[in-house]
Amino acid sequence: MEAFGAVLTDVEKRGDVEEIWCLGDIVGYGPDPHACIQILRAANHLCVAGNHDWAAIGKITMQNFNTDAAAACEWTGQKLTPEDKEYLSHLPATLQKGDFTLAHGSPREPIWEYILFPPTAAENFNHFTTPYCLVGHSHQPIVFKQVGSAAATSLFQPTIGLVIGRSRLIINPGAVGQPRDGDPRASYAIYDSEAKMARLYRVPYDIEATQNKMMHAGLPMKLVNRLSHGT
């Protein structure tokens, strides 16, 4: 919740953002799942389902989760209201909006597949028809460009704007909560539809406040500690 709030404050300062696109996993690790759903639903938004969203409500199994993730997800499910569960249960696996396809994992396997390396990205370009695809799941900002039947990769960095042009792209803006690229700050991107430019932003938030609430809730210490390091 602290990371989400910091990002929304940063968005408001930059101004004139018409719609929030959420790439899944609204809940699953943090100590305020109900509040995060409420905040998102109060905004003009689109959202696709993440593996933690559906696992928390029993829509998919947690058998592929590690012990800590499963424990946090089970705890999360106990904190959700019936309305929260109804909302999560109806999230689509993928969405299309204009030139973009939205998926949590990948367009090929929206809930579970990680796109971490060029060969996986290259295979996924055949599984969406729009010029661009936005994904999350890995918690790491990265861009894959289609080059013939292959894919080239580049880091998505705050210092360099990403031109949304002729090349087909798979874009990961990182994670608001639980970033895992070695930078503990919240990660998100803004797409300027007029300039055809996407920019990544990193936002500090009150990590200690989140950690204190996690410890009070009895969530796994590994999940608590990793927030300090972004890993």
N, C-alpha and C positions, 0 to 999 in steps of 0.2 A: 504494500500500500504506500509506503514511504517513497519507493522508487517511482511508482505510477504517478503519485502526486507531484513529485519533482519534475517528471517529464511533462505532465500537463501544464504546469506552471511555466516551463521553458517554452512550450508550444505557444502558450498565450502571449508571452513576451514577443515572440517572432511574428505573431499575428496572421489573420486571414487563412487559417486552416479550415477547410470546409467539412472534412470527414476523417474520422479515425479508422484505420484499417488494422485490425488485430489478427495476428497470425496464429492464435491458439495458445493454450496453456495459460489461461487467465488465472487458474488455480493450480495447486499441486505441491508447492514447496513452502510458500510463505504463511505467516500466522494470521492473515486477514482475508481469507477467501471470499467471504460474503461481501465485505466492503469493496473488494476489487471488482466483483461482478456488479455491484450497485453503481460504482463510479463509471464503469464502462457503459452500462445500460442507460445512464443519464445523458450520455454524449451521443451525437450523431455518428453512427458507427456501422461498420461491417465487421463480422468476425467469423472465422472458421474454427472447427474443433481441433484441439490438441489431444495428444494421448493422455495427458494428465486430466484434462477436462472430462473425458469420457470414462477413464478408469475410476475417478473419484465418485462417479454415480453408478458404477457397475455395468456400464454399457460395453466395455471391453475388459479383458482380463489383465491382471497385474503380473502375470507369470514371467513376463520379460523385464520387469522392473528389478533393479537391485534392491537390497534389503532396506536401505535408507529411503529411497524413493517410494517404495511400497508403503512403508510406515507413515510417511508424510501424506501420501495420497489417501490412505485409510483414515487418518486423522481428519484430513480435509473433508472427506465425505460426511463425517459426523457433524461438521460445523455448517453445512449448507442447509438453507431453508428449502421447503418444497418448491418454492418459486425459482430459486437458484437452480435446482436440479432440473426443473422443467425447461428453463432457458438453455442450460448446457446440453440437454438431451436433443434439442432441436437445432443445434449448430450444424451447418453443413460441413462435409469433408472438404469441399472446394467451392470457390466462388469465382465468377468472372465479373470484372468491372472495367469497361472500356478496353484498353490495350493490355490489361493485367489479369492474370490468373493468380488466385490466392490459395495457398495450401500450407499446412503446418509442416509436414515432413517433406514431401515431394509431390509433384503432380501424378506420378506413377503410383505411389503408395502414400496417400496424404497423411495418414496418422502415424506411421512408424518409420518410414525410410529417412535416413540421414543423407544429405548431400554434402559430403565433406571433400571429395576429390573429383578432378575432371572426368574420369571415366564414368562415374555415376551420373554426373551432370549431363554428359553427352547422351547417355541413354534416355534421360528424362526429357530432353527437348522434343522427342517424338510423342510425348504424352500430354502436351497442351498445344492449343491452336493460336493463342494470342501471341503477340510479339514478346511479352515479358511475363515472368512468373516471380512471385514473392513467396519466400519460405522462411521458416524459423527453425525450431527443433534442436539445432546444434548449439544455439546460444552464441554463435560466432559470426560477426559481420564479414561477408565475403561476396564476391561477384563472379559468376561464370558466364563467359560469352561463347556462343556457338560459332565454331570455325569449321565449316564443312561438316564432316561426320564426327568431329572431335569437339572438345571444349577447352578454352583457355581460362585461367583463373587469375584474379587480382584481389588484393585486400580492399575492403570498403573502408576508407579512412576519412576522418572529419576534415582533414586539411585539403582534400581534393573532391570537387563535385563530380558526380557521375552523370555523364551525358546520356540521356535516353534517346538513342538515335535509331539507325537502321539495323544494327546487330540485335539478334535475339539474346535475351539475358535471363539468367536466374539470379535473383538478388536476395541476400539474407541481411537484414538490418541489425542483426544481433538480438539481444534480449534486454528488456526493461528490468526484469528481475533475474537473478542468477546468471549474469554474463560470465562467459567462460573462455575469454580470449586473453586473460591476464590483466584486464583492466576492470576494476570493481565498479566503475561508474555505469549507470544505466545507459543503454544504447538504443537509439531509435533513429528513424530517417524521416525527412519531409520531402515529398515529391511536388515540385513546382510544375503544374501541368501546362502553364503558358511558356515557360522557359525550357521545358523538357529537360529538367535537371533534378537529380536527387542528391540530397546532402545528408550525411550522417552526423549525428550529434551525440556527445557523451555528457551526461549530467550527473554530478555528485548528489548523493542523498544521504539521509541519516541511517547509515548501515547499523550503527550501534543500537538504535531504537528498535530496528527490526530484529536484530540478534537477541536483544533482551526479551522481546515478546516470544520469539521462538523457544528460548530456553525455558521461559515460564510455562509454555505450552507443553514442554517435554519433547519437542521435535529433535531429531537426531543431530548430535553435535557436529558431525561432518558437514551437514548442510548449513549449520550455523557458522562454522569457521570459514567455509569456502567463500562466503560473501565478502570477507575482508580482502581476498586475493583475486577474485574474479576468475576462479578456476573450477 
